[in-house]
């Protein structure tokens, strides 16, 4: 296994079952599978969809089994666009559920009226040997890893192969981690080698705010051997 943060190993794929040392709620076969993410009752959590369901991944499709009363909030660059499921009748989603997408790489807030575990189903992006290039605009974005991997912000192992690869983002980058009541900032200095002010672990399916200050790409490569 190339790195401990990798949630997809060649051995596991050959066996037809993905199993992680640190993430026992993630399973996959042939780089297709599912990830389960829990939300507590009435508390907003900042999560993401770590797998590509159908190439579009609109809210109504990805979260089709979310309980009635669920609220999803998607960052639009200036604020949040709410998408909700009614408490009445069959629990219809608001019209915005069909036009707002949550593909891998997009973070969003999700609040459910009762404790709930959503099962995200789909394929890993990219295909083995490919690289994800998630554009960073320089402004605040609500993002997530497009690879279903976990790790620390400052881990630069394997030069972005099978890792988060956040450590090499430009000097001046600011990452804000939701702590349940507000945001914990972690930044990369503009001075010298660009030391990070701290680090924290990013889980599979966790969203966070990021501002790189300059346009760039967040690159992640999948290489299973």
WOPE-V393293 format. One record per pair of residues at least 12 apart in sequence whose C-alpha atoms are under 10 Angstrom apart, sorted by the first residue. I is the first residue (numbers start at 1). J is the second residue. Records with the same first field share a line. If there is no record, write none. Layout:
I->J ; J
This chain:
1->162 ; 224 ; 225
2->157 ; 158 ; 161 ; 162 ; 163 ; 223 ; 224 ; 225
3->151 ; 157 ; 158 ; 161 ; 162 ; 163
4->20 ; 21 ; 22 ; 149 ; 150 ; 151 ; 162 ; 163
5->20 ; 21 ; 22 ; 23 ; 148 ; 149 ; 150 ; 151 ; 152 ; 155 ; 157 ; 162 ; 163 ; 164 ; 203 ; 204
6->20 ; 21 ; 22 ; 23 ; 147 ; 148 ; 149 ; 150 ; 151 ; 161 ; 162 ; 163 ; 164 ; 222 ; 224
7->19 ; 20 ; 21 ; 22 ; 23 ; 24 ; 26 ; 27 ; 28 ; 147 ; 148 ; 149 ; 150 ; 162 ; 163 ; 204
8->20 ; 26 ; 27 ; 28 ; 29 ; 30 ; 31 ; 124 ; 147 ; 148 ; 149 ; 162 ; 222 ; 223 ; 224
9->31 ; 162 ; 223 ; 224 ; 225
10->30 ; 31 ; 223 ; 224 ; 225
11->224 ; 225
12->27 ; 28 ; 29 ; 30 ; 31
13->27 ; 28 ; 29 ; 30 ; 31 ; 32 ; 224
14->29 ; 30
15->29 ; 30
16->28 ; 29 ; 30 ; 31 ; 32
17->29 ; 30 ; 31 ; 32 ; 33
18->30 ; 31 ; 32 ; 33 ; 34
20->149
22->150 ; 203
23->35 ; 149 ; 150 ; 203 ; 204
24->36
25->37 ; 119 ; 204
26->119 ; 120 ; 148 ; 204
27->121
28->121 ; 122 ; 123 ; 124
29->123
30->123 ; 124
31->51 ; 122 ; 123 ; 124 ; 125 ; 126 ; 127 ; 128
32->51 ; 52 ; 53 ; 121 ; 122 ; 123 ; 124 ; 125
33->51 ; 52 ; 53 ; 119 ; 120 ; 121 ; 122 ; 123 ; 124
34->50 ; 51 ; 53 ; 118 ; 119 ; 120 ; 121 ; 122 ; 123 ; 124
35->49 ; 50 ; 51 ; 117 ; 118 ; 119 ; 120 ; 121 ; 122 ; 148 ; 204 ; 205
36->49 ; 50 ; 117 ; 118 ; 119 ; 120 ; 121 ; 204 ; 205
37->49 ; 116 ; 117 ; 118 ; 119 ; 120 ; 204 ; 205 ; 206
38->112 ; 115 ; 116 ; 117 ; 118 ; 119
39->110 ; 111 ; 112 ; 113 ; 114 ; 115 ; 116 ; 117 ; 118
40->110 ; 111 ; 112 ; 113 ; 114 ; 115 ; 116 ; 117
41->111 ; 112 ; 113 ; 114 ; 115 ; 116
42->69 ; 70 ; 71 ; 110 ; 111 ; 112 ; 113 ; 114 ; 115
43->109 ; 110 ; 111 ; 112 ; 113 ; 114 ; 115 ; 180 ; 181
44->71 ; 72 ; 73 ; 108 ; 109 ; 110 ; 111 ; 112 ; 113 ; 178 ; 180 ; 181
45->72 ; 108 ; 109 ; 110 ; 111 ; 112 ; 178 ; 179 ; 180 ; 181 ; 206 ; 207
46->72 ; 73 ; 107 ; 108 ; 109 ; 110 ; 111 ; 142 ; 143 ; 144 ; 177 ; 178 ; 179 ; 180 ; 205 ; 206 ; 207 ; 208 ; 209
47->106 ; 107 ; 108 ; 109 ; 110 ; 142 ; 143 ; 144 ; 178 ; 203 ; 204 ; 205 ; 206 ; 207 ; 208
48->102 ; 103 ; 104 ; 105 ; 106 ; 107 ; 108 ; 109 ; 110 ; 120 ; 142 ; 143 ; 144 ; 145 ; 146 ; 204 ; 205 ; 206 ; 207 ; 208
49->62 ; 63 ; 102 ; 103 ; 104 ; 105 ; 106 ; 107 ; 108 ; 118 ; 119 ; 120 ; 121 ; 122 ; 144 ; 145 ; 146 ; 148 ; 204 ; 205 ; 206 ; 207
50->102 ; 103 ; 104 ; 105 ; 106 ; 107 ; 120 ; 121 ; 122 ; 123 ; 124 ; 125 ; 144 ; 145 ; 146 ; 147 ; 148 ; 149 ; 204 ; 205 ; 206 ; 207
51->103 ; 104 ; 105 ; 120 ; 121 ; 122 ; 123 ; 124 ; 125 ; 126 ; 146 ; 147 ; 148 ; 205
52->102 ; 103 ; 104 ; 105 ; 120 ; 121 ; 122 ; 123 ; 124 ; 125 ; 126 ; 146
53->103 ; 104 ; 120 ; 121 ; 122 ; 123 ; 124
54->103 ; 121 ; 122 ; 123
55->101 ; 103 ; 104 ; 122 ; 123
56->98 ; 99 ; 100 ; 101 ; 102 ; 103
57->98 ; 99 ; 100 ; 101 ; 102 ; 103 ; 104 ; 122
58->96 ; 97 ; 98 ; 99 ; 100 ; 101 ; 102 ; 103
59->72 ; 74 ; 83 ; 84 ; 93 ; 94 ; 96 ; 97 ; 98 ; 99 ; 100 ; 101 ; 102 ; 103
60->83 ; 84 ; 85 ; 92 ; 93 ; 94 ; 95 ; 96 ; 97 ; 98 ; 99 ; 100 ; 101 ; 102
61->97 ; 98 ; 101 ; 102
62->97 ; 101 ; 102 ; 103 ; 118 ; 119 ; 120 ; 121 ; 122
63->85 ; 93 ; 97 ; 102 ; 118 ; 119 ; 120
64->85 ; 93 ; 118 ; 119
65->116 ; 117 ; 118 ; 119
66->85 ; 91 ; 110 ; 111 ; 112 ; 116 ; 117 ; 118 ; 119
67->85 ; 86 ; 87 ; 91 ; 111 ; 112 ; 113 ; 114 ; 115 ; 116 ; 117 ; 118
68->84 ; 85 ; 86 ; 87 ; 88 ; 89 ; 90 ; 91 ; 92 ; 93 ; 112 ; 113 ; 114
69->84 ; 85 ; 86 ; 87 ; 88 ; 91 ; 92 ; 93 ; 111 ; 112 ; 113 ; 114
70->83 ; 84 ; 85 ; 86 ; 87 ; 91 ; 93 ; 110 ; 111 ; 112 ; 113 ; 114
71->83 ; 84 ; 85 ; 86 ; 93 ; 109 ; 110 ; 111 ; 112 ; 113
72->84 ; 85 ; 97 ; 108 ; 109 ; 110 ; 111 ; 112
73->100 ; 107 ; 108 ; 109 ; 110 ; 111
74->100 ; 101 ; 102 ; 106 ; 107 ; 108 ; 109 ; 110 ; 142
75->106 ; 107 ; 108 ; 109 ; 140 ; 141 ; 142 ; 143 ; 209
76->100 ; 141 ; 142
77->139 ; 140 ; 141 ; 142
78->140 ; 141
80->108 ; 109
81->96 ; 100 ; 108
82->94 ; 96 ; 97 ; 100 ; 109 ; 110
83->95 ; 96 ; 97 ; 98 ; 99 ; 100 ; 110
84->96 ; 97 ; 110 ; 111 ; 112
85->97 ; 112
87->113
103->144 ; 146
104->123 ; 124 ; 125 ; 134 ; 143 ; 144 ; 145 ; 146 ; 147 ; 148 ; 205
105->125 ; 132 ; 133 ; 134 ; 142 ; 143 ; 144 ; 145 ; 146 ; 147 ; 205 ; 206 ; 207
106->134 ; 141 ; 142 ; 143 ; 144 ; 145 ; 146 ; 205 ; 206 ; 207 ; 208
107->141 ; 142 ; 143 ; 144 ; 145 ; 205 ; 206 ; 207 ; 208 ; 209
108->142 ; 143 ; 144 ; 206 ; 207 ; 208 ; 209
109->142 ; 178 ; 207 ; 208
120->205
124->146 ; 147 ; 148 ; 222
125->146 ; 147 ; 148 ; 220 ; 221 ; 222
126->146 ; 147 ; 220 ; 221 ; 222 ; 223
127->221 ; 222 ; 223 ; 224
128->221 ; 222 ; 223 ; 224 ; 225
129->161 ; 221 ; 222 ; 223 ; 224 ; 225
130->161 ; 220 ; 221 ; 222 ; 223
131->146 ; 147 ; 160 ; 161 ; 162 ; 218 ; 219 ; 220 ; 221 ; 222 ; 223
132->145 ; 146 ; 147 ; 217 ; 218 ; 219 ; 220 ; 221 ; 222
133->146 ; 216 ; 217 ; 218 ; 219 ; 220 ; 221
134->146 ; 216 ; 217 ; 218 ; 219 ; 220
135->215 ; 216 ; 217 ; 218 ; 219
136->169 ; 210 ; 211 ; 212 ; 213 ; 214 ; 215 ; 216 ; 217 ; 218
137->210 ; 211 ; 212 ; 213 ; 214 ; 215 ; 216 ; 217
138->170 ; 173 ; 174 ; 210 ; 211 ; 212 ; 213 ; 214 ; 215 ; 216
139->209 ; 210 ; 211 ; 212 ; 213 ; 214 ; 215
140->174 ; 175 ; 176 ; 209 ; 210 ; 211 ; 212 ; 213
141->175 ; 208 ; 209 ; 210 ; 211 ; 212
142->175 ; 176 ; 207 ; 208 ; 209 ; 210 ; 211
143->206 ; 207 ; 208 ; 209 ; 210
144->164 ; 202 ; 203 ; 204 ; 205 ; 206 ; 207 ; 208 ; 209 ; 210
145->163 ; 164 ; 165 ; 166 ; 202 ; 203 ; 204 ; 205 ; 206 ; 207 ; 208 ; 218 ; 219 ; 220
146->164 ; 204 ; 205 ; 218 ; 219 ; 220 ; 221
147->162 ; 163 ; 164 ; 204 ; 205 ; 220 ; 221 ; 222
148->162 ; 163 ; 164 ; 203 ; 204 ; 205 ; 206
149->162 ; 163 ; 164 ; 202 ; 203 ; 204 ; 205
150->162 ; 163 ; 164 ; 201 ; 202 ; 203 ; 204 ; 205 ; 206
151->163 ; 164 ; 165 ; 166 ; 199 ; 200 ; 201 ; 202 ; 203 ; 204
152->164 ; 165 ; 166 ; 167 ; 198 ; 199 ; 200 ; 201 ; 202 ; 203
153->165 ; 166 ; 167 ; 168 ; 175 ; 186 ; 187 ; 196 ; 198 ; 199 ; 200 ; 201 ; 202
154->166 ; 167 ; 168 ; 188 ; 195 ; 196 ; 197 ; 198 ; 199 ; 200 ; 201
155->167 ; 168 ; 199 ; 200 ; 201
156->168
158->221
159->219 ; 220 ; 221
160->218 ; 219 ; 220 ; 221 ; 222
161->219 ; 220 ; 221 ; 222 ; 223 ; 224
162->220 ; 221 ; 222 ; 223 ; 224
163->219 ; 220 ; 221 ; 222
164->202 ; 203 ; 204 ; 218 ; 219 ; 220 ; 221
165->218 ; 219 ; 220 ; 221
166->218 ; 219 ; 220
167->188 ; 194 ; 195 ; 196 ; 199
168->188 ; 194 ; 218 ; 219
169->188 ; 194 ; 212 ; 214 ; 216 ; 217 ; 218 ; 219
170->188 ; 189 ; 190 ; 194 ; 211 ; 212 ; 213 ; 214 ; 215 ; 216 ; 217 ; 218
171->187 ; 188 ; 189 ; 190 ; 191 ; 192 ; 193 ; 194 ; 195 ; 196 ; 212 ; 213 ; 214
172->187 ; 188 ; 189 ; 190 ; 191 ; 194 ; 195 ; 196 ; 211 ; 212 ; 213 ; 214
173->186 ; 187 ; 188 ; 189 ; 190 ; 194 ; 196 ; 210 ; 211 ; 212 ; 213 ; 214
174->186 ; 187 ; 188 ; 189 ; 196 ; 197 ; 209 ; 210 ; 211 ; 212 ; 213
175->187 ; 188 ; 199 ; 208 ; 209 ; 210 ; 211 ; 212
176->207 ; 208 ; 209 ; 210 ; 211
177->200 ; 201 ; 202 ; 206 ; 207 ; 208 ; 209 ; 210
178->206 ; 207 ; 208 ; 209
183->208 ; 209
184->200
185->197 ; 198 ; 199 ; 209 ; 210
186->198 ; 199 ; 200 ; 210
187->199 ; 210 ; 211 ; 212
188->212
